[in-house]
Amino acid sequence: MPIDMHEEEFEAHSWLGNFLRKMHIDIPLMLSLVMISALSFIILYSASTQNLDVLLKHFMRSCLAIGLMVLLAQVNPHQFKRFSFGLYGFGVFLLLAVLIMGEFGKGAQRWLDLAGFRFQPSEMLKISTPMMLAWYLSEHPLPPKGKELLIAIGLICLPTLLIAKQPDLGTALLVASSGAAVLFFAGLSWYFISGLTVILGALTPVIWFFLRDYQRNRVLTLLNPEADPMGKGYHIIQSKIAIGSGGVSGKGWLGSSQSKLDFLPESSTDFIFAVFAEEFGLFGCVGLILLYLLIISRCIYISVHAQDTYSRLLAGSLSFTFFVYVFVNIGMVIGILPVVGVPLPLISYGGTSMVTLLAGFGILMSIHTHRKLLPT
């Protein structure tokens, strides 16, 4: 009897694995995403003060995002390459439409409302910009030089400046970093990177002049949040209190006093990591970061084993963008980066960013599962 049971379990697992492979689902990446998605419901329940309506909306958005991921995984990477230019052009067109007829919210003009569907076109550029760069550079000798390099930089700057105009500095930086990642993986010279870094450093006073007042305040608050503890520094001070009070082992699930007493603003979105740290402590934070590293390492593995230049550049950029998401959110919550409104990926409450991220994972799965078998 035990032998029969083991055989039945093996056949069931084999059937499930074959089904997922036929659906072009990368099993290690999918398992990691399922684990972190399950964790998001646990922490959101606490961060939203046990609001079941928030969980229901999060579940519906998760289903939509997962459906899109699975759908994109079925598409051959050659089709992504084929439509890269069109998606990029359409995204830039929508950004221009936002500046003309976009809706205002929280002091920014970032949203479009089409037939009752409200969305941020800037999220689309997080994927279409690296797709466009990967398509363009894959058609030219690498590393890029001269005219090709200038055109590539222009393709990055166009959506970045339009998004910064809204203003949405956080998303603009993410779009710029996704495009810059393509250039880096294309073999851009270290001399050029070093020179560009020096130039940007020299232009810091000029960039500071063009920043809006609230953006300057965020930088100044980063340097000294205690200068205005009840105003501009309130967010980061309360976040640090929440993280520090969690200690090594945390206060336990549902034990976050900072969010429950409404001291911690945006506790279910931008600052949800502070809630997690207060409840699960240092051990929980290390576990969450290791889970993120597991996802990133799998994405890098897919990038390295991609079989054409376009796929390698695109997969590398999507992997790097996810890393930047994690680094920027955790960095701003613990006080080493300015607050720029970037959610904690796959954990924070919100629909648009989740759809964008899982769409990127769908493309990564497509790149990995549609590889041609190499002769042995």
N, C-alpha and C positions, 0 to 999 in steps of 0.2 A: 504493500500500500504506500509507504513513504516514497518508493521509487517512482510509482505512478504519479504521485502528487508533484514531485520535482519535474517530471517530464511535462506535466500539464502546465506548470508555471513557466518552464522554459519555452514551451510552444506559445503561451500567451504573450510573454515578453518579446519573443521573436516576431510574432504577428504585429505587435504594437510598433516595434522598431522598423519593420518593413513598411508599415503604413506611413510612419512619419518620414521615412526616407523617400517614399513615393510622392509625398506631399512637399518634398524639398525642404524639410525642416531639419536644421542642424540640431541634433539631440543635446549635446553638451550646452550649447548656447541657450536652447529652449528651457532646459532644466534650471539653469541659472536665473533666467528671466522669470520663470514661474516662482522660484523661491523668493526673489526680491519683490515680486508683485504680491505674494501672500503676506509678506512682511509689511507692505504698504497699508494693507487693510487693518492690520493689528495696530499700527502706530497712528493711523488716521482716526480710528475709533476713539483713541485717547485724546489726540490733538484737537479733535472737533468737539470735545466734551460729550462724547458718546452720542453724536448726532447720526442717526440711522439714515437720514435723508442724504447726508454727505456721502456715506458709504454706498448708497444705492446709485447716486450719480457717478461716483468713482467707478463702480462696477460696470455701469453702462458704457462709460468712456473707455474703460479697459477692454471691454468686449469689442468695441469699435476699432480700437487701436490694434488689438491682436488679430482681428479679421483682416485689417489692412496689411499687417505684417505677413500673414499667411498668403494673402493674395499676391503681394509683391514677390514673395519667395518663388512663386510659380513662373515668374517672368524671366526669360533668358537675359543675361547681362547685355547681350548685343542689342536688345531692344532698349535698355536704359541708355546705352550709348547713342542709339539712333535718335532718341527724343530729348537728349540733354540740352541741345540748343533751344528747342521749343519751350521746354519747361523753364529754363532760365529767362528767356525773353518774356514769357507769360508772367513770371514772378516779378520781374522789373516793372512790367505794365501795371500789375496790381499795386506795387509800391507807389507808383505815380498816381494811381487812382486814390490811394489813401490820402495823399497830400491834397487832393482836390475835393474829395467827397467822403473822406473817412470820418468815423465817429470818434468823439472825444470821450476819454475816461481816465480818471486819476491824473488830470493835467496833461495828457498826451493824446495825440491823434494817431492811433495805431490800428483801428479795427475797421473792417468793412462789413456791411450788413446786406447780404444778397438773398432776397426771397425769404427773409426771416432767419437766415443762417448767418451768425456773427462769428468772424474768425480774424486772425492776424496773418496777413500775407507774408509778413517777415519770417514766420516760422518755415514757410515753404523754401525760402532762400538758404536755410541751413543745409538743405539737401541739394537743391538745384545749383547752387554756386559751386560746390566741389564737383558735381556732375559735369558742369560746363567746363571747369578748369581741367578735369581729367580728360574730357573729350578733346579739348583744344590741344593740350600738351601731348597727348598720345598720338596726334597726327604730325608731330614735329620731332626732330632729333632732341634727345635729352643728354645732359641737362639743358634747360632753356637759356638762351642768350639773346642779347640784342633786342630786335623787334619783338620776338616771341615773348620775351620776359616782360617787356613794357606792356604788351597787349594783355598778358595774364594779370599783371598788377592792376591794369585798368578794369578788367572784368571783376576783380575783387573790390575795388574802390567804389564802383558804381552802386551796387546794392548796399554796401556798408554806409556810404554817405546818405543815401535815401532813408535808411533805417535810423541813422543818427539824427536826421532832421525831424523825426516824428515827435519828440525824441525818445529813443530807446537804446541807450548806450550799451546795456548788457547784451541784447540780441545782436547789435552791430558788431560788438567785439567777438561774439561767437561765430558770426558769419565770416568776419575777417580771418579768424583763426582757422576756420575750416578751409578757406581758400589758401591761406598761407601754408597749411599742412600739405596740400597738394604740391605746392612749389618745393617744399622741403623734401618730400618723398620722391620728387622728380629729380633730385640730385643737385639742388641749388648750391652754388659755391659757398663755402664757409666765409670766404673773403667778402662776398656780397652781403651775407647775413650779418657779419660783424660790422661792415660799413653802414648798413641800414640801421643797426642798433645805435651806432654812434650818432647818426643823423637824427634819429628820433629823440635821442637824449638831448641833443643840442636844440631841437625844436620844442622842447617841453614848455618853455615860457610862452611860445606862440600858441601852442595847443591849449595852455591854461587860459589864455586870453579869450579863446573861442568857446570855452566851456560855459554852460549855463550856471547860474548861481547855485542851484541845488546840487549840480554835479561837483562844483568846487567844494561845497559844504560836506559832501560825502568823503572827499579826500581829506579835508581838514579834520573831520570827525574820526576818520581812521587813525590819524596821527595822535589825536587827543580827545577821545569820546567824553572824558570827564569835564571838558570845558563847558558843555551844555547838557548836563545829565538828565534834565527833564524835557529836553527838546530834541535837538538833532542827534545827540548821543544816546538817547533812551533805548532804541532798538538793540544796539550792540551791547550796551551795559546789561540789559535784562537777559540777553542771550548768554553772555558770559556767566551771569549768576546761575542760570538754569544748568549750564554745562558743568560748572564747578560744583553745584550742589548734588549732582549725580554721583560724584566720587568714583570709586573703582567699580562697585557692583551695581550702582543705581538704586532708585527708590522703589523699583518694581513697576510692572505694567499698571497703568491708570494712576500712578503716583506722582505725576508732574504737577506741582503746585503753581509754577509760573504760568502755565497755560490755563489751568482751571480757574485761577484767580484773576485772569485776564491781564497779567503783567507783561506777558510776551506777545507782541503784535505779530500778525501773520503766522500764527503757530501751526496752521495746517498747510501752509504753502512755503514761502521762502525760508522760514525759520523752523521748519519741522525737525531738522537735525538737532536743534537745541532740546526739543521735547524728547526725542529719542535718547539723547545723551543723559538727560536728567533721570529718565526711567530705567535705562539699561546700563548706564555708567560706562567706564572705560572699556570693560570687557565687551559690552554690546557694540560700542563704536568700532573697536578693532574688528569684530566679527562682520559688521556691515561693510567696512572698508575692504576686508578680505573678499567679501562677496562681489563687490565692485571690481576688485582686481581680477577675480576669476572671469568676470564678463569681459573685461578689457583684454586679458591675456588670450581668451578665445578669439576675440575680434582680431587681435594682432596675428594669431596663427592663421586665420582665414586670409588676412592681407598678404602674408608671406607666401602662402600657397596658391594665390590667385594666378591664373595662367596667361594673362595678357596685361599690357601696360595700363590700359584704361581701368580694368578691374582692380589692379594693385593700387593705383593712385586713389581711386574712389574709396576702396575698402580701408586704406590707411587713413584717409581723411576722416571718414565716419568714425573710425576707432578713436582717433585723436580728439574729435569733437566731443565724444561721450566722456573721455577723460577730462576735458576742459570743463564740461558741465559739472562733474563731480567735484573737481578741484576748486572751481570758483565758488560754488555754493557753500561747501564746507569751509573754505577760506574766509568768506565774508561772515559766516556765522560765528567762527571762533575769533574773528577780529584781525586777520592778517591781510585782508583785501577789503576794498570799499564795498558797500552794499549796492549791488547793481540789479537786483530783482531777478536773479536766476534761480529757478526752483531746483530742489534736490531730485535728480532724475529717477523716475519710476516710483518715487515715494510720495512726493508732494501732491496735493490735490490740484487738479487742473487738467483740462482736456487737450489743448492744442499742443503743448510741449510733449505730452505722452504719445500722441499720434505721430508727431514728427520723429521722436526717438525710435518707436517701434517700426515705423516705416524704414528708418535707416537700418535696423536690424533685419528687416525683411530683405532689403537689398543685399546685405552681407550674406544671409542664408542663400540667396539666389546665386551670388558669386561663388560660394563654396560648393553647393550641391549640383550646379550645372557644369562643373569642370569636366573636360573630356578626359577619358582614361588614357594614361600614357602607356606606351608599350613597355613591357618588362624586359 
